[in-house]
Amino acid sequence: MPTGTNVPITQDWGAVNVGKSSTYKKPTTSHGIDAAKKNGMLATERKYGAGGNASAHTGTIMSARKLEEATDVGKIAKVDKSLSKAIMQARMAKKMTQKDLATAINEKPQVVGQYESGKAIPNPQVISKLERKLGVKLPRGGKSKAPPKAGGATKAAKAGLTRGGPPKRR
């Protein structure tokens, strides 16, 4: 008694060509590539942003290009010497290398080196990671406040007037 289906099982091992059967051979020389471009047989295009896989911590730190383009008018804040000294002293007290510290805070060893040399742009997240791992409170460079204007209060402020509004009530 036969079991299964009544379809015979056969295998087809012959070569199959799918698509156009073309005799076009790809150019290998620069002259052949130029000729193919002129004839419209070859098209090239530039990829925008190719190879732009940036690491996680570069999004918050300015790129080197921005650093180079910066002018004296808008100086970019660097790590304070007191902070770099404090990091170095705390790391040495714990008997850690820069690489050990960087591994412990999930950063690259170059980042720790930049912070200790004073070349890094301060990142509060990295500084807080360093504080937690080293067990010390690191000095942070606060925002610099504009110096107070000379001359004290203006005549309008003394008279009780506000800019563009009714006089102040007493």
C-alpha positions as CSV (number, residue, x, y, z in Angstrom):
1,M,0.0,0.0,0.0
2,P,1.5,3.3,-1.1
3,T,1.6,6.1,1.5
4,G,2.0,9.8,0.9
5,T,1.3,11.8,-2.3
6,N,1.1,10.6,-5.9
7,V,3.6,13.3,-7.0
8,P,6.9,12.0,-8.1
9,I,9.9,13.6,-6.4
10,T,12.6,14.8,-8.8
11,Q,15.4,17.3,-8.4
12,D,16.3,19.8,-11.1
13,W,20.0,20.7,-10.9
14,G,20.1,22.8,-14.1
15,A,21.4,26.4,-14.2
16,V,18.8,29.1,-14.1
17,N,19.3,32.7,-15.2
18,V,16.9,35.2,-13.7
19,G,16.7,38.6,-15.3
20,K,18.2,40.0,-18.5
21,S,20.7,37.9,-20.3
22,S,23.4,40.6,-20.9
23,T,26.8,40.5,-22.5
24,Y,27.8,43.6,-20.6
25,K,31.2,43.3,-18.9
26,K,32.0,45.6,-16.0
27,P,34.8,48.0,-16.7
28,T,37.9,47.5,-14.6
29,T,40.2,50.3,-15.8
30,S,39.7,54.0,-15.2
31,H,39.4,54.6,-18.9
32,G,36.7,52.0,-19.1
33,I,34.8,53.4,-16.1
34,D,34.9,56.9,-17.7
35,A,33.5,55.5,-21.0
36,A,30.8,53.6,-19.2
37,K,29.8,56.8,-17.3
38,K,29.6,58.8,-20.6
39,N,27.4,56.1,-22.2
40,G,25.1,56.0,-19.3
41,M,25.8,52.4,-18.4
42,L,27.3,53.2,-15.1
43,A,26.0,55.6,-12.4
44,T,27.9,56.7,-9.3
45,E,26.5,58.5,-6.3
46,R,28.0,59.9,-3.1
47,K,26.8,58.5,0.2
48,Y,25.9,61.3,2.6
49,G,27.3,60.7,6.1
50,A,28.9,57.4,5.3
51,G,31.0,56.0,8.2
52,G,29.4,58.3,10.7
53,N,29.1,55.9,13.5
54,A,30.0,58.1,16.5
55,S,30.5,56.8,19.9
56,A,28.1,57.5,22.7
57,H,29.9,60.3,24.5
58,T,30.8,62.4,21.4
59,G,27.4,63.8,21.1
60,T,27.9,66.0,24.2
61,I,31.5,66.9,23.5
62,M,32.2,69.3,20.7
63,S,34.0,68.0,17.7
64,A,37.6,68.9,17.0
65,R,36.5,71.0,14.0
66,K,34.3,73.2,16.1
67,L,37.3,73.6,18.5
68,E,39.5,74.8,15.6
69,E,36.9,77.1,14.3
70,A,36.3,78.8,17.6
71,T,37.4,82.4,18.0
72,D,38.6,84.2,21.0
73,V,35.2,86.0,21.3
74,G,33.4,82.7,22.2
75,K,36.1,80.8,24.0
76,I,35.3,77.2,24.7
77,A,35.5,76.2,28.4
78,K,38.2,73.8,29.2
79,V,38.6,71.7,32.4
80,D,40.0,73.8,35.3
81,K,43.5,73.0,36.6
82,S,42.1,72.4,40.1
83,L,39.7,69.7,38.7
84,S,42.5,68.0,36.7
85,K,44.8,68.0,39.8
86,A,42.0,66.6,42.0
87,I,41.2,63.8,39.6
88,M,44.9,62.9,39.4
89,Q,45.4,62.9,43.1
90,A,42.2,60.9,43.9
91,R,43.1,58.3,41.2
92,M,46.7,58.0,42.6
93,A,45.3,57.6,46.1
94,K,43.1,54.7,44.9
95,K,46.2,53.3,43.1
96,M,44.4,53.1,39.8
97,T,45.8,53.7,36.3
98,Q,44.0,56.0,33.8
99,K,42.9,52.9,32.0
100,D,41.5,51.2,35.1
101,L,39.5,54.4,36.0
102,A,38.3,54.7,32.4
103,T,37.1,51.1,32.4
104,A,35.4,51.6,35.7
105,I,33.4,54.6,34.5
106,N,32.7,53.2,31.0
107,E,34.7,55.8,29.1
108,K,37.8,55.7,26.9
109,P,41.2,56.0,28.5
110,Q,41.8,59.1,26.3
111,V,38.9,60.9,28.1
112,V,40.5,60.4,31.5
113,G,43.8,61.6,30.1
114,Q,42.2,64.7,28.6
115,Y,40.5,65.5,31.9
116,E,43.8,65.1,33.8
117,S,45.8,67.2,31.3
118,G,43.1,70.0,31.3
119,K,42.3,69.6,27.6
120,A,38.8,68.2,27.9
121,I,35.6,70.2,27.6
122,P,33.8,69.6,30.9
123,N,30.9,67.2,30.8
124,P,28.8,67.0,34.0
125,Q,28.0,63.4,33.4
126,V,31.6,62.3,33.1
127,I,32.6,64.4,36.2
128,S,29.8,62.9,38.3
129,K,30.9,59.4,37.2
130,L,34.5,60.2,38.3
131,E,33.2,61.6,41.6
132,R,31.2,58.4,42.3
133,K,34.1,56.0,41.4
134,L,36.8,58.0,43.1
135,G,34.7,58.7,46.2
136,V,35.5,62.4,46.3
137,K,33.8,65.7,45.6
138,L,35.5,67.3,42.6
139,P,35.7,71.1,42.1
140,R,33.4,72.2,39.3
141,G,34.0,75.4,37.4
142,G,30.7,77.2,37.9
143,K,29.2,79.5,35.3
144,S,31.0,82.8,35.1
145,K,28.8,85.7,36.0
146,A,29.0,89.0,34.2
147,P,30.7,91.7,36.3
148,P,28.3,94.2,37.9
149,K,27.8,97.4,36.0
150,A,29.6,100.4,37.3
151,G,27.4,103.3,38.5
152,G,24.9,101.2,40.5
153,A,21.2,101.8,39.9
154,T,20.0,104.0,37.0
155,K,17.8,107.1,37.3
156,A,14.8,105.2,36.1
157,A,15.2,102.5,38.7
158,K,15.5,105.1,41.4
159,A,12.4,106.9,40.2
160,G,10.4,103.7,40.3
161,L,9.9,103.4,36.6
162,T,9.9,100.2,34.6
163,R,10.7,99.6,31.0
164,G,7.6,100.1,28.9
165,G,5.1,99.7,31.7
166,P,3.3,101.7,34.3
167,P,5.2,103.1,37.3
168,K,5.8,100.7,40.2
169,R,3.4,100.8,43.2
170,R,4.8,101.4,46.6
